[in-house]
Amino acid sequence: MIESTLRAVRLLTDPLRLRIMLVLEREELSVAELQHILSAGQSSISTHLAQLKHAGLVEVRRAGKNGFYRSTSTGEGLPAGVREVLEVLRAPASAQADVQADQQALDLVLEHRQDRVRAYFDELAGRFGREYVPGRSWQAVAELLMKLLPPMAIADLGAGEATLSLMMAERAEKVIAVDNAPGMVKYGTHVAAERGVSNFEYRLGDLEALPLEDASVDLATLTQSLHHAQHPAKAVLEAHRILKPGGRIVILDLLRHDFEEAHELYADRWLGFTEVELRRYLRDAGFQGIETALLHRETEPPHFETLLALGRR
């Protein structure tokens, strides 16, 4: 008995195994879900789970071909004294940044489970128009939504050719586009002049040092631009600075991926972001009411996924 207890205690001194135990105490999870939460490889997680299972610290529930692991810490199967050791380790471990990130990632995994269930029943509710509806396009939908925007001052950060900026200008009080590429600024300014858009201004500047006054806009958008920033957290902090109290930030970017060629092909500084990362950037900058959602997965390789993040100053 003493030997089995000491073996279990030794297992818990490994940081990754302890992190696994702490998330499994909250919810049973698959290996794939643990990979997402812990940002660790499948082989490493499976090895740790096998060791924890052998020691009686976790158990597995089979559901067809899938296995869901859960902690035995709430049952009677733990070796004597192990529950007490877990209690001793839990408090200092919970203060660690990676453990806190694990808990936030677990929240997102649980949210996505619900999203998948809702999506399944939505699919059953009606299949018409899933592939094609005459006259419908994403540009048309975007144009429609822009018409519903209340008049406001908007900053489009990393605006590129200013396509979105000029769409928003049709309804906005004023739109200020910002980009660090002079060619983009010249092109966007030219297009605005050709169309006679008078409430639009394009400024040359960096995401991390915006050429805008404090508390000067109602909405800040970063659409597929944050992964070009040298320091994304600073860019989000700058967006917070220029927003009025109650103003909103909208980030549309790529979910973290491993398509390394993007560095060369698209001058991407970052290979996307996780939901946990975007939530942390927003929270650390001082935003409230933070929301994130996965919007779309491309059907062609490398299957980029689009991630949305919202916050309120």
N, C-alpha and C positions, 0 to 999 in steps of 0.2 A: 504493500500500500504506500509506504513512504517513497519507494523508488518510483512508482507511477506518478505520485504527486510532484516529486522533484523534476521528473521528465516534463510534465505539463508546465511547470513553472518556468523551466529553461526555455521552452518553446515561446512563452510570452515575452521573453526578454528581447526577441527579435522585433524590430520596429514594424516591419511589414506585416508579420503575423499578428501583432497586437492591433494594428489598424484594421486588419481583416476581422478580428474578433469584435472590435467596437462597432463596425457597420453591420455585422451579422447579428449583433444583439438587437438592433432595431428592426431588421427585415431580412427574410430569407432572400437570397440572391443567386443568380446563375454565375458561372465563371465569366461569361461575356459582360454581364453587368458589373462584376467586380473589376474587370479590366478597365472599363470606362471610368469607374469611380476612383480607382487607385492609380490609374495611368501606368500599369505594370503589364508585363507580358503574360500570355496565357500559360506558358510552360511554368513560369515562376509561381503564379497563383495556384495552379493545379498541384504543384509540389507542396506548397505550404498547406493547402487544404487537406491533402492526403495525410500530412504529419499531424495536423490538428484533429482530423477525424480519428486517426489511430490512437491518439491520446484521449479521445472521448470529449474533446472540446467543441466539436461541431458534428452535425449529422446531416445527411443528405436525403432529400425527398425527390423521388423520381416522378416525372410527369411525361410519359412517352419517352422520347429520346433525350429529353432535357433533365438536368439535375439542378435542384435548388438547395443551396446550403444554408443552414441556420445554426446559430449558437445554442449550445445546451446549457448556457449559464442560468437560464430561468427554470431549468428542470432539476431532477435529482441525479442526473448522470455524471456530474462533474466529480473528479477526484476530490477527496477531502482537502480542504484548505485552498483549493484553486479559486473558488468564488471570492474568498477574502483577498487573495493576491490580485485578482482583477479589480476589486474595489480600490486597492491601494494604488494600482497603476493608472486607473481611469482618470483621476483628477489631474495629475501632471501631464498625461498624454493629451487630454482634452484641450489643454492650453497651447498645444503645438499647432503651427499653421497648417501643416499637411493634414493633421487629423481634422481640423475645422473645415478644410477644403473637402475632405472626404465626406463629411456630413452634409455639406452643401450639394456635392455631386450626387449623394444618395437621394436628397430631396428631388433633384431633377430627374433621376432615374424613375422614381415613383410617380412623378408627374407624367413622364413619357409613357409609362404603363397605362395610365388612365387615358392619355391621348390616343394610344393605339386601340383601346377598347372603343372609344367614341368614334374613331375613324372607321372601324370595322362596321359598326351599326349604321353610320352615315352611308357607307357603301351599299349596304343592303336597302337603305331607304329609297334609293333611286339611282339608276345607272345612266340615265339619259344625259348626254352632254359631257361625259367624262373625257372622251377623246376629242370631240369636235362639236362646236356649235357655230353655225353660220353667223358671221358678223361679229364674233366675239374675239378679242385679242387682249393680251395683257396691257398693251399700250392704251387701248380704249378704256379698260377698267381703271388704269392709273389716271387717265384724263378725267374720268367720272369722279373719282375720289378727290382729285385736286379741286374740282368745282365745289366740293362740300367743305373745304377748308374755310374757317372764318378769317377775315382780314387780319394779318399779323405780320410782324417783322421776322424774317427767316434768314438764317445763315446756313448756306450749303457748303460744307467743309470738305475740301478735296473734290471740287465740283467737276473736274475734267472738262468735257466739252459743254457743260452747263445745260445738258438736256433736261435734267430734273429741275434745275433752277428756273429755267424759262417756263416750264409747265406750271410750277408753283407761282410764278410771277403773274400768271393770268388771274389769280385770285388774291394773292397776298398784298398787304400794304406796301411791303418792300422786300426785295430779296438781295442779299449780299452773298455772292459766290467767292470762295477763296480757293486758290490753288498755288502750288509753288513752281509750276511750269509756265514760263512766260508764253510759250506757244499756245497753251490751253487758254490762258487769260486773253490773249489776242483774238483767238478764234471765237470764244464765247462772247466777247464784247462786240465783235463784228456781226455775229448772228443776231444778237439783241438789237443792234442798230438797224440791221436790215428789216427786222420785224417791227421796229418802232416801239420796243418795250422800254418805257420810261421809268419804271419802278425797279429796275435791275441795275446792279453795279458789280463789276468783277474786280477783285483786289488780289494782287500778288502777295502771298504770304505762306507761312508754314503752319501746319496743324498744331505745333507745340508753342507757337508764338503768334497768335492770331492778330491781324490788324483791325481789331474791333474793340470798342469801349466795353468796360464792365457793365453788366446788366443792361445790354442794349437790344437784345432780340428775344422773341417769344419762343422760337423753335430753332434747334440746331440739328442738322442732319449730317450723318457721315455714311454715305452709301458706297460700299466697296472701296473705302479709302483708308480705313484704320490700319489695314495690314500693310500699308505703305509707310506708316509712321515709324520713326526711329524708336520712340518711346510711347507706346499706345496709352499708357496710364496718364502721361503728361497731356496728351491730346484730349483725353476725356476731361481732365481737370481744366484745361483751357475752355472747353465747351461749357463747363459749369460756370466759369468766370463770366462769360459773355451773356449768359442767360439771365433774364429777369426772374425775380422770385415767382415761383409757380410755373416757370417755363419748362419746356419738355425737350428731351434729347431722343433722337431716333438713330440707332446704329443698325445698318444692314451690312453684313460681312459674311465671310466664309467660315464654316465650321472647320475646326482643326483637321488638316489632311496631311498626307505624306507624299504629295506630288512635288518632289524636290525641284523639278524643272521649272516650276513657277518662279523661282528666284531669277532665272535667266530670261524666261519667256515674257514675263509680265512685270519684272522689276519688283516683285513682292518681297518685302522685308520679313514678313511673318507668314507662316503657312496656316493662316486662319487662327481661330481662337475657340476655346471651349466655352460653354455657357457659364461655367464657374468663373473663368477668367474675366469675361465681360461683366458679370455681376460684381466681381471684386473691384474692377476698375470704377464702375459706377458708384458702388458703395463707398469706396475710399475717397472718391471725389466729392461726396456729400449728397448724392442723389437719393431720392426717396421713391417709393412705389415702383420698385424695379421689377421688370418683367422680361423674360426671354422666351423665345420659341423657335423651333426649327420649321422653316417654311417650305423648302423644296429640295429635292435631291435630283441631280441631273441623271438622265438615263444613259448617257455616254460616258466612257472612262475619261478622266479619273473620278467621275461621279461626285463632283463638287456639291456640297450642301450649303444652303443659305440660312444664315442665322440672324434673327431679329432681336434687338435689345432696346428697351424703353426705360426712361427714368424721368423723374420730376425734380426740379430744383427747389 
